[in-house]
Amino acid sequence: MSDNRFKIVFDGALLPGVESTTAKLNLAELFKSAVEAIEKLFTGRPVALKRDLSRPDAETYLTALHNAGIDARIEAEQPVAFSLAETHETDSGATDFSRPAASPYAPPRAAVGDDLPEYSSLKVFTINGRIGRLRYLAWTLVLTVAMLVAAGILSTVGFAIATASPTIAVILGSLLGFALFVALVVVSVQIGVQRLHDLGWSGWWYLLNLVPLVNSVFPLLLLVLPGNAGANQYGAPPPRNSTAVKVLASLWLAFIPLVLIVVVTLGMNGYQNQLEANVDSSYESSSLTSDDDADQSVIVDEEDVQSADEAAEPVDSPEQ
């Protein structure tokens, strides 16, 4: 007596929230096959991706497919009945049964579970892939330092050119500064999207950084929320954090409070200077008002004295 055998069947259905393009790319990565071959599986007709499996193996393959966004299912294999009465003599050379017939619906020959990569490959300059919290911090620190160094070099070159031609320095500095800003934005978006993929979220959520108030909380979520432990619709989990990643992340975590302290200190100094300026301005205004009142009283006193002098002058008698 033989145990029951099962197969994995796929008819083109996807799990909720999974895009067709993403599912095809994930399936191509799982099968180690070209996307063109995977396209043939999305015809709407049932296709057996894997046959002759035990129940535990079938569950393993199904879990891998669900993590890739594929809505497959397990079905029992139909037992094959052999009957001598239905046997017909055929020409042994007419058909070669050692090779499976070519079919446009045949799945790739690679196994689903055996070739599933344990970790995804790291790619910085792309929106594909996944990175964890520490690697997100480390890459952000490297990007920040690189941009500061590039900005310092541009400033030095700009000052050198400005001594010869200020106009050329302004034009060249504006163009290079704009290019540096665009590069910073592009790489920041790529890193942020990969971090969102690790959470199982779409990269379009990165646009929340453009929403006022929300953009002050959203980056903190990227630093705090843990990623998916296993594979999701965006691929296998990222590799384990290396020592360099941990060191860079620690430096960035130490650098963030320092930046906050500097910002708060500068803000307090600015507020104190503004307060002192307001006090000085109020004092000067009161001093000017007092001086004006004093001058006005002096003028009034002079007018009173002049009136008294005029009143004290003798009046000539008409008899004289």
Stockholm file with secondary structure:
# STOCKHOLM 1.0

chainA/1-320         MSDNRFKIVFDGALLPGVESTTAKLNLAELFKSAVEAIEKLFTGRPVALKRDLSRPDAETYLTALHNAGIDARIEAEQPVAFSLAETHETDSGATDFSRPAASPYAPPRAAVGDDLPEYSSLKVFTINGRIGRLRYLAWTLVLTVAMLVAAGILSTVGFAIATASPTIAVILGSLLGFALFVALVVVSVQIGVQRLHDLGWSGWWYLLNLVPLVNSVFPLLLLVLPGNAGANQYGAPPPRNSTAVKVLASLWLAFIPLVLIVVVTLGMNGYQNQLEANVDSSYESSSLTSDDDADQSVIVDEEDVQSADEAAEPVDSPEQ
#=GR chainA/1-320 SS CCCCCEEEEECSCBCTTCCHHHHHHHHHHHHTCCHHHHHTTCSSSCEEEEEEECHHHHHHHHHHHHHTTBCCEEEECCCCCCCGGGCCCCCTTTCCTTSCCCCTTCCCSSCTTTTCCSSCCCCSSSSCSCCCHHHHHHHHHHHHHHHHHHHHHHHHHHHHHHHHCHHHHHHHHHHHHHHHHHHHHHHHHHHHHHHHHHTTCCGGGGGGGGSTTGGGTHHHHHHHSCCCSSCBTTBSCCCCCCHHHHHHHHHHHHHHHHHHHHHHHHHHHHHHHHHHHHHHHHHHHHHHHHHHHHHHHHHHHHHHHHHHHHHHSCCCCSCC
#=GC SS_cons         CCCCCEEEEECSCBCTTCCHHHHHHHHHHHHTCCHHHHHTTCSSSCEEEEEEECHHHHHHHHHHHHHTTBCCEEEECCCCCCCGGGCCCCCTTTCCTTSCCCCTTCCCSSCTTTTCCSSCCCCSSSSCSCCCHHHHHHHHHHHHHHHHHHHHHHHHHHHHHHHHCHHHHHHHHHHHHHHHHHHHHHHHHHHHHHHHHHTTCCGGGGGGGGSTTGGGTHHHHHHHSCCCSSCBTTBSCCCCCCHHHHHHHHHHHHHHHHHHHHHHHHHHHHHHHHHHHHHHHHHHHHHHHHHHHHHHHHHHHHHHHHHHHHHHSCCCCSCC
//
